Amino acid sequence: MKVKLTTVESSMIHAVGYDAKTKTLEVVFNSGLTYCYEGVPRKIYKELMETESKGGYMRDCIIDCYPYHQLSRRR
């Protein structure tokens, strides 16, 4: 699956993409690692994109809240 990534302003995150069909959130961290979070509602994705603190939102509402896996490729 290839989602369109949007670069964001964050000290933690480089880019974010979302596939509404599969409810998969793809996050490229500034470390270069990419993670896919599964079962993420569109509302959560929209809130992430609209919040001032994307890293804080990730920690509070996404990391450890949804099943995830690390992608082996780096972007």
PyMOL Python script that loads the backbone (N, CA, C, O; Angstrom):
from pymol import cmd

cmd.read_pdbstr("""\
ATOM      1  N   MET A   1       0.837  -1.181   0.000  1.00  0.00           N
ATOM      2  CA  MET A   1       0.000   0.000   0.000  1.00  0.00           C
ATOM      3  C   MET A   1       0.880   1.242   0.000  1.00  0.00           C
ATOM      4  O   MET A   1       1.816   1.368   0.790  1.00  0.00           O
ATOM      5  N   LYS A   2       0.555   2.145  -0.901  1.00  0.00           N
ATOM      6  CA  LYS A   2       1.280   3.410  -0.929  1.00  0.00           C
ATOM      7  C   LYS A   2       0.306   4.540  -0.683  1.00  0.00           C
ATOM      8  O   LYS A   2      -0.629   4.756  -1.454  1.00  0.00           O
ATOM      9  N   VAL A   3       0.539   5.255   0.400  1.00  0.00           N
ATOM     10  CA  VAL A   3      -0.315   6.403   0.684  1.00  0.00           C
ATOM     11  C   VAL A   3       0.449   7.673   0.349  1.00  0.00           C
ATOM     12  O   VAL A   3       1.680   7.698   0.364  1.00  0.00           O
ATOM     13  N   LYS A   4      -0.300   8.725   0.046  1.00  0.00           N
ATOM     14  CA  LYS A   4       0.324  10.014  -0.227  1.00  0.00           C
ATOM     15  C   LYS A   4       0.708  10.631   1.109  1.00  0.00           C
ATOM     16  O   LYS A   4      -0.138  10.827   1.982  1.00  0.00           O
ATOM     17  N   LEU A   5       1.973  10.930   1.258  1.00  0.00           N
ATOM     18  CA  LEU A   5       2.467  11.501   2.504  1.00  0.00           C
ATOM     19  C   LEU A   5       2.471  13.021   2.422  1.00  0.00           C
ATOM     20  O   LEU A   5       2.792  13.603   1.385  1.00  0.00           O
ATOM     21  N   THR A   6       2.113  13.644   3.522  1.00  0.00           N
ATOM     22  CA  THR A   6       2.143  15.097   3.635  1.00  0.00           C
ATOM     23  C   THR A   6       3.194  15.467   4.671  1.00  0.00           C
ATOM     24  O   THR A   6       3.137  15.002   5.809  1.00  0.00           O
ATOM     25  N   THR A   7       4.146  16.296   4.286  1.00  0.00           N
ATOM     26  CA  THR A   7       5.167  16.763   5.216  1.00  0.00           C
ATOM     27  C   THR A   7       4.504  17.674   6.243  1.00  0.00           C
ATOM     28  O   THR A   7       3.669  18.510   5.900  1.00  0.00           O
ATOM     29  N   VAL A   8       4.887  17.500   7.511  1.00  0.00           N
ATOM     30  CA  VAL A   8       4.303  18.308   8.579  1.00  0.00           C
ATOM     31  C   VAL A   8       5.403  19.016   9.359  1.00  0.00           C
ATOM     32  O   VAL A   8       6.571  18.629   9.311  1.00  0.00           O
ATOM     33  N   GLU A   9       5.004  20.063  10.078  1.00  0.00           N
ATOM     34  CA  GLU A   9       5.942  20.780  10.933  1.00  0.00           C
ATOM     35  C   GLU A   9       5.875  20.177  12.323  1.00  0.00           C
ATOM     36  O   GLU A   9       4.885  20.342  13.035  1.00  0.00           O
ATOM     37  N   SER A  10       6.930  19.481  12.702  1.00  0.00           N
ATOM     38  CA  SER A  10       6.952  18.816  14.001  1.00  0.00           C
ATOM     39  C   SER A  10       8.383  18.445  14.344  1.00  0.00           C
ATOM     40  O   SER A  10       9.176  18.123  13.459  1.00  0.00           O
ATOM     41  N   SER A  11       8.714  18.490  15.627  1.00  0.00           N
ATOM     42  CA  SER A  11      10.046  18.070  16.045  1.00  0.00           C
ATOM     43  C   SER A  11      10.140  16.545  16.121  1.00  0.00           C
ATOM     44  O   SER A  11      11.230  15.990  16.259  1.00  0.00           O
ATOM     45  N   MET A  12       8.985  15.871  16.030  1.00  0.00           N
ATOM     46  CA  MET A  12       8.942  14.412  16.153  1.00  0.00           C
ATOM     47  C   MET A  12       8.626  13.706  14.834  1.00  0.00           C
ATOM     48  O   MET A  12       9.125  12.611  14.577  1.00  0.00           O
ATOM     49  N   ILE A  13       7.793  14.339  14.000  1.00  0.00           N
ATOM     50  CA  ILE A  13       7.253  13.691  12.802  1.00  0.00           C
ATOM     51  C   ILE A  13       7.676  14.442  11.547  1.00  0.00           C
ATOM     52  O   ILE A  13       7.644  15.671  11.497  1.00  0.00           O
ATOM     53  N   HIS A  14       8.074  13.673  10.534  1.00  0.00           N
ATOM     54  CA  HIS A  14       8.442  14.267   9.243  1.00  0.00           C
ATOM     55  C   HIS A  14       7.229  14.352   8.307  1.00  0.00           C
ATOM     56  O   HIS A  14       6.982  15.389   7.691  1.00  0.00           O
ATOM     57  N   ALA A  15       6.469  13.237   8.207  1.00  0.00           N
ATOM     58  CA  ALA A  15       5.353  13.206   7.268  1.00  0.00           C
ATOM     59  C   ALA A  15       4.275  12.230   7.746  1.00  0.00           C
ATOM     60  O   ALA A  15       4.534  11.312   8.524  1.00  0.00           O
ATOM     61  N   VAL A  16       3.056  12.465   7.249  1.00  0.00           N
ATOM     62  CA  VAL A  16       1.906  11.648   7.636  1.00  0.00           C
ATOM     63  C   VAL A  16       1.087  11.338   6.393  1.00  0.00           C
ATOM     64  O   VAL A  16       0.922  12.184   5.514  1.00  0.00           O
ATOM     65  N   GLY A  17       0.574  10.109   6.330  1.00  0.00           N
ATOM     66  CA  GLY A  17      -0.332   9.725   5.256  1.00  0.00           C
ATOM     67  C   GLY A  17      -1.468   8.902   5.833  1.00  0.00           C
ATOM     68  O   GLY A  17      -1.335   8.297   6.897  1.00  0.00           O
ATOM     69  N   TYR A  18      -2.600   8.885   5.114  1.00  0.00           N
ATOM     70  CA  TYR A  18      -3.756   8.153   5.619  1.00  0.00           C
ATOM     71  C   TYR A  18      -4.506   7.499   4.476  1.00  0.00           C
ATOM     72  O   TYR A  18      -4.749   8.123   3.443  1.00  0.00           O
ATOM     73  N   ASP A  19      -4.872   6.244   4.663  1.00  0.00           N
ATOM     74  CA  ASP A  19      -5.693   5.512   3.699  1.00  0.00           C
ATOM     75  C   ASP A  19      -7.057   5.294   4.341  1.00  0.00           C
ATOM     76  O   ASP A  19      -7.198   4.477   5.251  1.00  0.00           O
ATOM     77  N   ALA A  20      -8.061   6.026   3.865  1.00  0.00           N
ATOM     78  CA  ALA A  20      -9.397   5.972   4.459  1.00  0.00           C
ATOM     79  C   ALA A  20     -10.051   4.605   4.269  1.00  0.00           C
ATOM     80  O   ALA A  20     -10.825   4.164   5.119  1.00  0.00           O
ATOM     81  N   LYS A  21      -9.744   3.933   3.157  1.00  0.00           N
ATOM     82  CA  LYS A  21     -10.341   2.612   2.900  1.00  0.00           C
ATOM     83  C   LYS A  21      -9.929   1.588   3.945  1.00  0.00           C
ATOM     84  O   LYS A  21     -10.757   0.830   4.449  1.00  0.00           O
ATOM     85  N   THR A  22      -8.645   1.576   4.265  1.00  0.00           N
ATOM     86  CA  THR A  22      -8.124   0.578   5.214  1.00  0.00           C
ATOM     87  C   THR A  22      -7.971   1.143   6.625  1.00  0.00           C
ATOM     88  O   THR A  22      -7.609   0.418   7.552  1.00  0.00           O
ATOM     89  N   LYS A  23      -8.250   2.447   6.785  1.00  0.00           N
ATOM     90  CA  LYS A  23      -8.070   3.136   8.074  1.00  0.00           C
ATOM     91  C   LYS A  23      -6.646   2.952   8.602  1.00  0.00           C
ATOM     92  O   LYS A  23      -6.428   2.700   9.787  1.00  0.00           O
ATOM     93  N   THR A  24      -5.689   3.087   7.688  1.00  0.00           N
ATOM     94  CA  THR A  24      -4.277   2.952   8.041  1.00  0.00           C
ATOM     95  C   THR A  24      -3.606   4.318   8.033  1.00  0.00           C
ATOM     96  O   THR A  24      -3.682   5.067   7.058  1.00  0.00           O
ATOM     97  N   LEU A  25      -2.952   4.619   9.141  1.00  0.00           N
ATOM     98  CA  LEU A  25      -2.203   5.865   9.288  1.00  0.00           C
ATOM     99  C   LEU A  25      -0.720   5.537   9.161  1.00  0.00           C
ATOM    100  O   LEU A  25      -0.196   4.711   9.909  1.00  0.00           O
ATOM    101  N   GLU A  26      -0.051   6.176   8.226  1.00  0.00           N
ATOM    102  CA  GLU A  26       1.390   5.965   8.044  1.00  0.00           C
ATOM    103  C   GLU A  26       2.115   7.201   8.546  1.00  0.00           C
ATOM    104  O   GLU A  26       1.802   8.320   8.141  1.00  0.00           O
ATOM    105  N   VAL A  27       3.082   6.997   9.426  1.00  0.00           N
ATOM    106  CA  VAL A  27       3.803   8.114  10.027  1.00  0.00           C
ATOM    107  C   VAL A  27       5.303   7.909   9.829  1.00  0.00           C
ATOM    108  O   VAL A  27       5.860   6.880  10.212  1.00  0.00           O
ATOM    109  N   VAL A  28       5.943   8.909   9.223  1.00  0.00           N
ATOM    110  CA  VAL A  28       7.398   8.901   9.068  1.00  0.00           C
ATOM    111  C   VAL A  28       7.950   9.824  10.142  1.00  0.00           C
ATOM    112  O   VAL A  28       7.705  11.030  10.133  1.00  0.00           O
ATOM    113  N   PHE A  29       8.695   9.238  11.063  1.00  0.00           N
ATOM    114  CA  PHE A  29       9.273  10.020  12.150  1.00  0.00           C
ATOM    115  C   PHE A  29      10.569  10.666  11.693  1.00  0.00           C
ATOM    116  O   PHE A  29      11.179  10.227  10.718  1.00  0.00           O
ATOM    117  N   ASN A  30      10.988  11.707  12.395  1.00  0.00           N
ATOM    118  CA  ASN A  30      12.232  12.396  12.047  1.00  0.00           C
ATOM    119  C   ASN A  30      13.448  11.489  12.202  1.00  0.00           C
ATOM    120  O   ASN A  30      14.514  11.790  11.665  1.00  0.00           O
ATOM    121  N   SER A  31      13.303  10.397  12.921  1.00  0.00           N
ATOM    122  CA  SER A  31      14.393   9.419  13.068  1.00  0.00           C
ATOM    123  C   SER A  31      14.622   8.653  11.770  1.00  0.00           C
ATOM    124  O   SER A  31      15.644   7.987  11.602  1.00  0.00           O
ATOM    125  N   GLY A  32      13.646   8.756  10.842  1.00  0.00           N
ATOM    126  CA  GLY A  32      13.738   8.022   9.589  1.00  0.00           C
ATOM    127  C   GLY A  32      12.903   6.750   9.600  1.00  0.00           C
ATOM    128  O   GLY A  32      12.712   6.127   8.556  1.00  0.00           O
ATOM    129  N   LEU A  33      12.406   6.361  10.761  1.00  0.00           N
ATOM    130  CA  LEU A  33      11.585   5.156  10.863  1.00  0.00           C
ATOM    131  C   LEU A  33      10.146   5.461  10.469  1.00  0.00           C
ATOM    132  O   LEU A  33       9.630   6.543  10.748  1.00  0.00           O
ATOM    133  N   THR A  34       9.506   4.496   9.820  1.00  0.00           N
ATOM    134  CA  THR A  34       8.124   4.639   9.389  1.00  0.00           C
ATOM    135  C   THR A  34       7.272   3.578  10.065  1.00  0.00           C
ATOM    136  O   THR A  34       7.631   2.401  10.088  1.00  0.00           O
ATOM    137  N   TYR A  35       6.147   4.001  10.612  1.00  0.00           N
ATOM    138  CA  TYR A  35       5.217   3.090  11.274  1.00  0.00           C
ATOM    139  C   TYR A  35       3.838   3.214  10.652  1.00  0.00           C
ATOM    140  O   TYR A  35       3.429   4.298  10.237  1.00  0.00           O
ATOM    141  N   CYS A  36       3.125   2.096  10.590  1.00  0.00           N
ATOM    142  CA  CYS A  36       1.734   2.066  10.146  1.00  0.00           C
ATOM    143  C   CYS A  36       0.868   1.718  11.342  1.00  0.00           C
ATOM    144  O   CYS A  36       1.115   0.731  12.036  1.00  0.00           O
ATOM    145  N   TYR A  37      -0.140   2.529  11.577  1.00  0.00           N
ATOM    146  CA  TYR A  37      -1.098   2.306  12.659  1.00  0.00           C
ATOM    147  C   TYR A  37      -2.415   1.882  12.017  1.00  0.00           C
ATOM    148  O   TYR A  37      -2.890   2.532  11.086  1.00  0.00           O
ATOM    149  N   GLU A  38      -3.006   0.793  12.510  1.00  0.00           N
ATOM    150  CA  GLU A  38      -4.181   0.208  11.881  1.00  0.00           C
ATOM    151  C   GLU A  38      -5.460   0.524  12.650  1.00  0.00           C
ATOM    152  O   GLU A  38      -5.458   0.647  13.874  1.00  0.00           O
ATOM    153  N   GLY A  39      -6.555   0.650  11.896  1.00  0.00           N
ATOM    154  CA  GLY A  39      -7.857   0.884  12.509  1.00  0.00           C
ATOM    155  C   GLY A  39      -8.052   2.294  13.029  1.00  0.00           C
ATOM    156  O   GLY A  39      -8.855   2.523  13.934  1.00  0.00           O
ATOM    157  N   VAL A  40      -7.319   3.238  12.459  1.00  0.00           N
ATOM    158  CA  VAL A  40      -7.386   4.632  12.920  1.00  0.00           C
ATOM    159  C   VAL A  40      -8.548   5.349  12.216  1.00  0.00           C
ATOM    160  O   VAL A  40      -8.560   5.448  10.989  1.00  0.00           O
ATOM    161  N   PRO A  41      -9.512   5.843  12.981  1.00  0.00           N
ATOM    162  CA  PRO A  41     -10.638   6.564  12.354  1.00  0.00           C
ATOM    163  C   PRO A  41     -10.163   7.851  11.670  1.00  0.00           C
ATOM    164  O   PRO A  41      -9.187   8.474  12.087  1.00  0.00           O
ATOM    165  N   ARG A  42     -10.877   8.224  10.615  1.00  0.00           N
ATOM    166  CA  ARG A  42     -10.542   9.446   9.867  1.00  0.00           C
ATOM    167  C   ARG A  42     -10.511  10.664  10.800  1.00  0.00           C
ATOM    168  O   ARG A  42      -9.690  11.562  10.615  1.00  0.00           O
ATOM    169  N   LYS A  43     -11.391  10.698  11.788  1.00  0.00           N
ATOM    170  CA  LYS A  43     -11.455  11.808  12.747  1.00  0.00           C
ATOM    171  C   LYS A  43     -10.118  11.991  13.470  1.00  0.00           C
ATOM    172  O   LYS A  43      -9.670  13.120  13.672  1.00  0.00           O
ATOM    173  N   ILE A  44      -9.489  10.890  13.855  1.00  0.00           N
ATOM    174  CA  ILE A  44      -8.198  10.950  14.554  1.00  0.00           C
ATOM    175  C   ILE A  44      -7.123  11.499  13.612  1.00  0.00           C
ATOM    176  O   ILE A  44      -6.307  12.330  14.012  1.00  0.00           O
ATOM    177  N   TYR A  45      -7.126  11.032  12.366  1.00  0.00           N
ATOM    178  CA  TYR A  45      -6.175  11.542  11.369  1.00  0.00           C
ATOM    179  C   TYR A  45      -6.358  13.051  11.192  1.00  0.00           C
ATOM    180  O   TYR A  45      -5.381  13.801  11.194  1.00  0.00           O
ATOM    181  N   LYS A  46      -7.605  13.493  11.041  1.00  0.00           N
ATOM    182  CA  LYS A  46      -7.871  14.921  10.845  1.00  0.00           C
ATOM    183  C   LYS A  46      -7.416  15.736  12.052  1.00  0.00           C
ATOM    184  O   LYS A  46      -6.831  16.808  11.901  1.00  0.00           O
ATOM    185  N   GLU A  47      -7.690  15.220  13.253  1.00  0.00           N
ATOM    186  CA  GLU A  47      -7.268  15.932  14.464  1.00  0.00           C
ATOM    187  C   GLU A  47      -5.738  16.018  14.540  1.00  0.00           C
ATOM    188  O   GLU A  47      -5.189  17.044  14.942  1.00  0.00           O
ATOM    189  N   LEU A  48      -5.064  14.945  14.154  1.00  0.00           N
ATOM    190  CA  LEU A  48      -3.594  14.961  14.135  1.00  0.00           C
ATOM    191  C   LEU A  48      -3.084  16.056  13.195  1.00  0.00           C
ATOM    192  O   LEU A  48      -2.172  16.809  13.538  1.00  0.00           O
ATOM    193  N   MET A  49      -3.680  16.132  12.022  1.00  0.00           N
ATOM    194  CA  MET A  49      -3.217  17.103  11.031  1.00  0.00           C
ATOM    195  C   MET A  49      -3.534  18.542  11.441  1.00  0.00           C
ATOM    196  O   MET A  49      -2.859  19.474  11.005  1.00  0.00           O
ATOM    197  N   GLU A  50      -4.556  18.726  12.276  1.00  0.00           N
ATOM    198  CA  GLU A  50      -4.968  20.084  12.657  1.00  0.00           C
ATOM    199  C   GLU A  50      -4.345  20.571  13.960  1.00  0.00           C
ATOM    200  O   GLU A  50      -4.372  21.768  14.245  1.00  0.00           O
ATOM    201  N   THR A  51      -3.785  19.664  14.753  1.00  0.00           N
ATOM    202  CA  THR A  51      -3.275  20.066  16.065  1.00  0.00           C
ATOM    203  C   THR A  51      -1.938  20.800  15.958  1.00  0.00           C
ATOM    204  O   THR A  51      -1.162  20.580  15.028  1.00  0.00           O
ATOM    205  N   GLU A  52      -1.694  21.660  16.913  1.00  0.00           N
ATOM    206  CA  GLU A  52      -0.420  22.395  16.975  1.00  0.00           C
ATOM    207  C   GLU A  52       0.726  21.453  17.318  1.00  0.00           C
ATOM    208  O   GLU A  52       1.797  21.527  16.717  1.00  0.00           O
ATOM    209  N   SER A  53       0.498  20.564  18.289  1.00  0.00           N
ATOM    210  CA  SER A  53       1.553  19.662  18.744  1.00  0.00           C
ATOM    211  C   SER A  53       1.294  18.244  18.234  1.00  0.00           C
ATOM    212  O   SER A  53       0.622  17.442  18.882  1.00  0.00           O
ATOM    213  N   LYS A  54       1.843  17.964  17.061  1.00  0.00           N
ATOM    214  CA  LYS A  54       1.632  16.650  16.453  1.00  0.00           C
ATOM    215  C   LYS A  54       2.287  15.543  17.267  1.00  0.00           C
ATOM    216  O   LYS A  54       1.728  14.452  17.385  1.00  0.00           O
ATOM    217  N   GLY A  55       3.452  15.802  17.823  1.00  0.00           N
ATOM    218  CA  GLY A  55       4.122  14.809  18.659  1.00  0.00           C
ATOM    219  C   GLY A  55       3.314  14.490  19.906  1.00  0.00           C
ATOM    220  O   GLY A  55       3.169  13.326  20.278  1.00  0.00           O
ATOM    221  N   GLY A  56       2.794  15.516  20.545  1.00  0.00           N
ATOM    222  CA  GLY A  56       1.963  15.327  21.737  1.00  0.00           C
ATOM    223  C   GLY A  56       0.697  14.553  21.416  1.00  0.00           C
ATOM    224  O   GLY A  56       0.280  13.683  22.181  1.00  0.00           O
ATOM    225  N   TYR A  57       0.088  14.872  20.285  1.00  0.00           N
ATOM    226  CA  TYR A  57      -1.131  14.168  19.875  1.00  0.00           C
ATOM    227  C   TYR A  57      -0.818  12.702  19.584  1.00  0.00           C
ATOM    228  O   TYR A  57      -1.587  11.814  19.953  1.00  0.00           O
ATOM    229  N   MET A  58       0.308  12.453  18.925  1.00  0.00           N
ATOM    230  CA  MET A  58       0.724  11.070  18.650  1.00  0.00           C
ATOM    231  C   MET A  58       0.859  10.299  19.957  1.00  0.00           C
ATOM    232  O   MET A  58       0.350   9.186  20.087  1.00  0.00           O
ATOM    233  N   ARG A  59       1.553  10.902  20.928  1.00  0.00           N
ATOM    234  CA  ARG A  59       1.779  10.223  22.213  1.00  0.00           C
ATOM    235  C   ARG A  59       0.470   9.985  22.965  1.00  0.00           C
ATOM    236  O   ARG A  59       0.273   8.924  23.556  1.00  0.00           O
ATOM    237  N   ASP A  60      -0.417  10.972  22.941  1.00  0.00           N
ATOM    238  CA  ASP A  60      -1.655  10.891  23.725  1.00  0.00           C
ATOM    239  C   ASP A  60      -2.756  10.052  23.073  1.00  0.00           C
ATOM    240  O   ASP A  60      -3.520   9.382  23.768  1.00  0.00           O
ATOM    241  N   CYS A  61      -2.838  10.088  21.745  1.00  0.00           N
ATOM    242  CA  CYS A  61      -4.023   9.530  21.080  1.00  0.00           C
ATOM    243  C   CYS A  61      -3.758   8.426  20.058  1.00  0.00           C
ATOM    244  O   CYS A  61      -4.704   7.805  19.572  1.00  0.00           O
ATOM    245  N   ILE A  62      -2.484   8.167  19.721  1.00  0.00           N
ATOM    246  CA  ILE A  62      -2.225   7.179  18.665  1.00  0.00           C
ATOM    247  C   ILE A  62      -1.243   6.097  19.111  1.00  0.00           C
ATOM    248  O   ILE A  62      -1.554   4.909  19.034  1.00  0.00           O
ATOM    249  N   ILE A  63      -0.062   6.500  19.575  1.00  0.00           N
ATOM    250  CA  ILE A  63       0.940   5.517  19.999  1.00  0.00           C
ATOM    251  C   ILE A  63       0.384   4.718  21.171  1.00  0.00           C
ATOM    252  O   ILE A  63      -0.130   5.294  22.129  1.00  0.00           O
ATOM    253  N   ASP A  64       0.483   3.422  21.098  1.00  0.00           N
ATOM    254  CA  ASP A  64      -0.037   2.482  22.104  1.00  0.00           C
ATOM    255  C   ASP A  64      -1.562   2.473  22.208  1.00  0.00           C
ATOM    256  O   ASP A  64      -2.108   1.851  23.119  1.00  0.00           O
ATOM    257  N   CYS A  65      -2.263   3.154  21.288  1.00  0.00           N
ATOM    258  CA  CYS A  65      -3.727   3.127  21.266  1.00  0.00           C
ATOM    259  C   CYS A  65      -4.250   2.292  20.093  1.00  0.00           C
ATOM    260  O   CYS A  65      -5.387   1.822  20.120  1.00  0.00           O
ATOM    261  N   TYR A  66      -3.424   2.112  19.074  1.00  0.00           N
ATOM    262  CA  TYR A  66      -3.805   1.351  17.886  1.00  0.00           C
ATOM    263  C   TYR A  66      -2.712   0.340  17.568  1.00  0.00           C
ATOM    264  O   TYR A  66      -1.536   0.587  17.833  1.00  0.00           O
ATOM    265  N   PRO A  67      -3.105  -0.814  16.992  1.00  0.00           N
ATOM    266  CA  PRO A  67      -2.097  -1.782  16.577  1.00  0.00           C
ATOM    267  C   PRO A  67      -1.198  -1.142  15.513  1.00  0.00           C
ATOM    268  O   PRO A  67      -1.670  -0.367  14.681  1.00  0.00           O
ATOM    269  N   TYR A  68       0.075  -1.464  15.545  1.00  0.00           N
ATOM    270  CA  TYR A  68       0.996  -0.854  14.586  1.00  0.00           C
ATOM    271  C   TYR A  68       2.102  -1.836  14.210  1.00  0.00           C
ATOM    272  O   TYR A  68       2.326  -2.844  14.880  1.00  0.00           O
ATOM    273  N   HIS A  69       2.778  -1.508  13.128  1.00  0.00           N
ATOM    274  CA  HIS A  69       3.980  -2.249  12.751  1.00  0.00           C
ATOM    275  C   HIS A  69       4.937  -1.273  12.075  1.00  0.00           C
ATOM    276  O   HIS A  69       4.534  -0.274  11.480  1.00  0.00           O
ATOM    277  N   GLN A  70       6.198  -1.599  12.191  1.00  0.00           N
ATOM    278  CA  GLN A  70       7.229  -0.763  11.588  1.00  0.00           C
ATOM    279  C   GLN A  70       7.443  -1.231  10.159  1.00  0.00           C
ATOM    280  O   GLN A  70       7.541  -2.431   9.906  1.00  0.00           O
ATOM    281  N   LEU A  71       7.515  -0.305   9.235  1.00  0.00           N
ATOM    282  CA  LEU A  71       7.821  -0.652   7.858  1.00  0.00           C
ATOM    283  C   LEU A  71       9.328  -0.806   7.731  1.00  0.00           C
ATOM    284  O   LEU A  71      10.096  -0.088   8.372  1.00  0.00           O
ATOM    285  N   SER A  72       9.735  -1.739   6.905  1.00  0.00           N
ATOM    286  CA  SER A  72      11.171  -1.997   6.777  1.00  0.00           C
ATOM    287  C   SER A  72      11.849  -0.964   5.903  1.00  0.00           C
ATOM    288  O   SER A  72      13.057  -0.752   6.003  1.00  0.00           O
ATOM    289  N   ARG A  73      11.071  -0.320   5.047  1.00  0.00           N
ATOM    290  CA  ARG A  73      11.696   0.652   4.141  1.00  0.00           C
ATOM    291  C   ARG A  73      11.806   2.009   4.822  1.00  0.00           C
ATOM    292  O   ARG A  73      11.032   2.347   5.718  1.00  0.00           O
ATOM    293  N   ARG A  74      12.765   2.754   4.378  1.00  0.00           N
ATOM    294  CA  ARG A  74      12.911   4.149   4.830  1.00  0.00           C
ATOM    295  C   ARG A  74      12.629   5.046   3.658  1.00  0.00           C
ATOM    296  O   ARG A  74      12.967   4.714   2.522  1.00  0.00           O
ATOM    297  N   ARG A  75      12.011   6.181   3.917  1.00  0.00           N
ATOM    298  CA  ARG A  75      11.684   7.119   2.827  1.00  0.00           C
ATOM    299  C   ARG A  75      12.723   8.202   2.772  1.00  0.00           C
ATOM    300  O   ARG A  75      12.640   9.095   1.928  1.00  0.00           O
TER     301      ARG A  75
END
""", "prot")
cmd.dss("prot")
cmd.show_as("cartoon", "prot")
cmd.util.cbc("prot")
cmd.orient("prot")
